[in-house]
Amino acid sequence: MRESFLQPADPWRPQYHYSPWANWMNDPNGMVYFNGEYHLMYQYFPGGQTWGPMHWGHAVSRDLMHWEHRPVALYPDEFGMIFSGSAVVDWRDSSGFFGGKPGLVAVFTHHAALPDTREVRQSQSLAYSADGGRTWVKHKGNPVLTEPSLPDFRDPKVFWHGPENRWIMLLAAGDHIRFYASPNLREWTYTGEFGRREGSHQGVWECPDVFPLPVEGQPGETRWVLLVSIGGAPEDEEGSRTQYFLGTFRDGCFHGGEPAETVRWLDAGRDHYAGVTWSDAPDNRRILLGWMSNWKYAAVTPAASFRGAMTLPRELSLYASGGEVRLRQLPVAEAAGLREETATWHRVQASPGTPFRPGFEAALLELSLEWDWAGEPGEAGVRLWTRDGQETRIGIDAQAGMLYIDRTVSGETGFHPAFPCRHETPLPPSASRPKLRIWADRISVEVFAGDGDPAMTDLIFPAPGPYWVEIYAVHTPVNIHTLELHRLRSTVADEGPAFQHGCEP
């Protein structure tokens, strides 16, 4: 088959996931849709490839796949670094920034360390844009919200709550989420909190988001979804990751609807963190984007000119299964536009000792696989391997009821002891015919079982070259109902941005 591998200037640059043109990136910020453009801001240090004084980097896209690098949106100032936050369209000019017209308002955390005591102060501030996000002006009245008693007080997510006719802000406060309300984005009143005793507390709480979703198959039923990322305690082998809660929203606050000990993971892989959703996305779509790394080893992953990448944008939905409501996710439909060449197989078999090898190679790959067990359900999956023997295995163990990724020998793994591993997550009790969907880029695999539940995202660092595909079976043969492979095209421009990122405005 034709070799379509694009050798990038930086061998570790993803070819269809967003990454900064240079230097360090982490959490997605300020995600808002306006005038046909998806804005993505992000935690950015233009001075090097490790974490430093945080700015807001900026990119825009019309299709969620092709991104235009923009100049830095927000720089540190006298109030501190620019930590995480969100952006909204102020359609009614409730803020008074736009002379009665719509405009964009960013709500973000100012982070400062006091030089005398080394105490940390985190406060919430505003910036606004009257030109569709091209330039940003910081509010003269910053900060607009402070809580001096809380050293961890950050990552504001803001949305307009129509039933209460006011803006709502939720913030991470160490071990819980706090809620505030405002008529104008400038003056805020405390309305409640959630989470001191709920969910996982294996690390500091960060980067919250909350939104309603209808429950598919249950007309009229809606649940509110609260996302909370946790930094990961040193003794926690999983590291940083994101949990979600289901409940209701009333009186300016989220109220959980499940037992306090319930823990649900948004993505069970090692490399999906700080995921939040776009504000004002068209057609009521709820589109998620996460940072594709883990704080355990984010600063030491292989890098040449940059460090940090985002996941594929994913559309979220709720469905009922086995008497419970669950979240599912799949890459947005726009990802299909990356397909360059497709090959399909039906009614073939893989058995122990005789894997199915379709003879298909692709540097950038989308794969869909569905099978039936030829006997007692066992273990089967996909092996992605390179010419020099590096491999990543993605499979389902039906006896254990688990989806897993094994990246033990996936490529370069020696930069951190926690990186080479096999890890797994339970499948829903109602899972029937095994189904896997996989997107493989230069340094990552994103895996979705069934129709998008569960999901796993892992970084990998194989040698340059294409992936070869193999379908394997352990103990029990499998009858492959459908195997569909897509070679994908790169979205990375040949040239860099027409500006230089600097550390000063």
Summary of the structure (lengths in Angstrom):
residues: 505
radius of gyration: 22.6
end to end distance: 49.1
largest distance: 71.1
contacts: 1743
relative contact order: 0.15
helix: 3%
strand: 50%
